[in-house]
Amino acid sequence: MSELQKTHKTFSNPISWWILNILTTCFIATAICVFTARSAKTSGSVRVLRLGHGLSADHPVHQAMLHMSERLRELSAGTMDLQIYPGGQIGSEDECFKQAQNAQIEFAKCSAAVLDGSVPEFQVVGAPFLFRDSEHFWAVMNGEIGKSLLRKIDGLMGICYFDAGARSLYTTKKPVRSAEDMKGLKIRTQKSSIAMQSMEALGASPTPISWGELYTALSQGTVDAAENNIPSFVTGRHFEVCKYFTFTEHQRVPDVLVMSRKIWDELTAEQKSWIEQAAADANVFQRQAWRESEALNEQIAREAGVEFIKVDRAPFIELSKPIYDAFPAELQDLAKRIREVK
């Protein structure tokens, strides 16, 4: 029997033809996949970047992130897509931060206050009464000092800062009209060593409580006071139980947009430049949105019966000096350089 006849006999079997059809189909499918992948690579496939945070969708920081996403799409001609997950959709702020550190997502947002344990220089940024005003603050954070801090975060690349305003004091029962009124106050602070030291220096008793539990703690008298910016005071509904808001403006602690350093290092120089430009544009956008949010939320609180109190900040500043004296020499030098920024 010839080889041709053997072959004909073999594939006259229906099962053999079925196997041959499967192998042929798989070969064609594989070829199509390889061709498609190569075509996508050569034509410029879309790089999807994910950003998770715990803020609400109407927060000025989230709105700035949406602006950043639009700008990144424009700058990259559609080859980079920033997808944003607000409100803890893919994890709390702490969880998103860790996910970015582990390169499970590309971006996360955190408060600079939580970075002071790993980057000591952020202790200085969070120290009380360091900045003269908003203009001084942004001259520092968008200048060389602020940019150098962004490069020191373990496992992460700091991309930009977002405005979180000035932190001031609000109380449930007794208004604070002078530094003397701080003595003995049980006040909620962030889980930050410098935040706790700041309140202790003013004579208060700091109590770290998570943000989600704070409304209950204020209404039940677990703490007498808290400190935060005006938009958070209103969106957290704390104005319902705290009828006194004192403009101590003792801290200006920014939010920080961070990116997985591992993923950052995988990007081309051009992709990095697109991200940096989009973030810079978002920073400008957000600062204006923040000013508008502050004005709107102060009006809401006033109409709800909150008394806003101006104080002489000089006695507060004097009481805070020991915090700076306790810093090591290099951090004292940093504080000095920050104060000298025009």
Residue pairs with C-beta under 8 A, 6 or more apart in sequence:
1 9
10 16
11 17
11 20
44 77
44 79
45 79
46 78
46 79
46 80
46 81
47 76
47 79
47 80
47 81
47 271
48 81
48 83
49 72
49 80
49 81
49 82
49 83
49 106
49 107
50 83
50 84
50 85
50 90
50 105
50 106
50 107
51 65
51 82
51 83
51 84
51 85
51 105
51 106
51 107
51 108
51 109
51 257
52 84
52 85
52 88
52 89
52 90
52 91
52 95
52 96
52 99
52 100
52 105
52 107
52 108
53 61
53 62
53 65
53 84
53 85
53 86
53 93
53 96
53 108
53 109
54 86
54 87
54 88
54 92
54 93
54 96
54 109
55 61
55 62
55 86
55 87
55 109
56 62
56 86
56 87
56 235
57 86
57 87
59 86
59 231
59 235
60 162
60 163
60 231
60 286
60 289
60 290
60 292
60 293
61 109
61 162
61 164
61 255
61 286
62 84
62 86
63 285
63 286
63 289
64 162
64 282
64 283
64 285
64 286
64 289
65 82
65 84
65 109
65 257
65 282
66 84
67 281
67 282
67 285
67 286
68 82
68 278
68 279
68 281
68 282
69 81
69 82
69 83
69 84
69 278
71 277
71 278
71 281
71 282
72 80
72 81
72 82
72 274
72 275
72 278
73 80
73 81
73 82
75 274
75 277
75 278
76 271
76 274
80 271
80 274
80 275
82 107
82 278
90 96
90 99
90 105
91 99
93 108
93 109
93 110
93 111
94 114
96 105
96 108
96 109
96 110
97 108
97 110
97 114
97 258
99 105
99 108
100 106
100 107
100 108
100 156
100 258
100 259
100 260
101 154
101 155
101 156
101 260
102 155
102 260
103 260
103 262
103 263
105 260
106 259
106 260
106 263
107 159
107 257
107 258
107 259
107 260
108 257
108 258
109 162
109 255
109 256
109 257
109 258
110 255
110 256
110 258
111 164
111 190
111 253
111 254
111 255
111 256
112 122
112 125
112 126
112 161
112 253
112 254
112 255
112 256
113 122
113 126
113 190
113 192
113 194
113 195
113 253
114 190
114 191
114 192
115 122
115 153
115 256
116 122
116 123
116 125
116 126
116 192
116 193
116 194
117 193
118 153
118 154
119 149
119 152
119 153
119 154
120 331
121 149
121 152
121 331
121 334
122 149
123 193
123 194
123 327
123 331
124 130
124 327
124 331
124 334
124 335
124 338
125 141
125 149
125 253
125 254
125 338
126 192
126 194
126 195
126 198
126 251
126 253
127 194
127 198
127 251
127 320
127 323
127 324
127 335
128 198
128 201
128 202
128 250
128 251
128 316
128 317
128 320
128 323
129 250
129 313
129 316
129 317
129 320
130 252
130 335
130 338
130 339
131 137
131 140
131 252
131 338
134 163
134 166
134 252
136 341
137 252
137 254
138 287
139 341
139 342
140 146
140 338
140 341
141 161
141 254
142 161
142 283
143 341
145 334
145 337
145 338
145 341
146 161
149 158
150 157
150 158
150 159
150 160
150 161
150 256
151 157
151 158
152 158
153 256
153 258
155 260
155 261
155 262
156 258
156 259
156 260
156 261
157 258
157 259
157 260
157 261
157 264
158 256
158 257
158 258
159 257
159 258
159 259
159 275
159 276
159 279
160 256
160 257
160 276
160 279
160 280
160 282
160 283
161 254
161 255
161 256
161 257
161 283
162 254
162 255
162 256
162 257
162 282
162 283
162 286
162 290
163 254
163 255
163 286
163 287
163 290
164 229
164 252
164 253
164 254
164 255
165 229
165 230
165 231
165 252
165 290
165 294
166 229
166 249
166 250
166 251
166 252
167 227
167 228
167 229
167 248
167 249
167 250
167 251
167 252
167 253
168 227
168 228
168 229
168 230
168 245
168 246
168 247
168 248
168 249
168 250
169 176
169 182
169 187
169 225
169 226
169 227
169 245
169 246
169 248
169 250
170 225
170 226
170 227
170 228
170 233
170 238
170 239
170 242
170 244
170 245
170 246
170 306
171 185
171 224
171 225
171 242
171 244
171 246
172 218
172 221
172 224
172 225
172 241
172 242
172 243
173 224
174 181
174 185
174 224
174 244
175 181
175 244
175 246
175 307
175 309
176 182
176 185
176 225
176 244
176 246
176 248
176 309
176 311
177 246
177 309
177 311
178 311
178 312
178 315
179 202
179 203
179 311
179 315
179 316
179 319
182 199
182 202
182 203
182 204
182 316
183 203
183 204
184 203
184 204
184 205
185 203
185 204
185 205
185 224
185 225
186 204
186 205
186 207
186 222
186 223
186 224
186 225
187 199
187 204
187 205
187 206
187 207
187 223
187 224
187 225
187 226
187 227
188 206
188 207
188 208
188 209
188 214
188 217
188 218
188 223
188 225
188 226
188 227
189 195
189 196
189 198
189 199
189 206
189 207
189 208
189 227
190 208
191 208
194 323
195 206
195 251
196 206
196 208
197 323
198 250
198 251
198 320
198 323
199 205
199 206
199 227
200 206
201 319
201 320
201 322
201 323
202 250
202 316
202 319
202 320
203 319
204 225
207 222
207 223
209 217
209 222
209 223
211 236
214 223
214 226
214 236
214 238
215 236
215 237
215 238
215 241
216 222
217 223
218 226
218 238
218 241
218 242
219 240
219 241
225 242
226 238
226 242
227 248
227 250
227 251
228 236
228 238
229 294
230 245
230 294
230 297
230 298
230 301
231 290
231 293
231 294
231 297
232 238
233 239
233 242
233 245
233 297
233 301
234 297
234 300
234 301
235 297
239 245
239 300
239 301
239 304
239 306
240 304
242 306
243 305
243 306
243 307
244 306
244 307
244 309
245 301
245 306
245 307
245 308
245 309
246 309
246 311
247 308
247 309
247 310
247 311
248 311
248 313
248 316
249 313
250 316
250 320
257 279
259 275
264 272
267 275
298 308
301 308
302 308
324 332
324 335
325 332
327 335
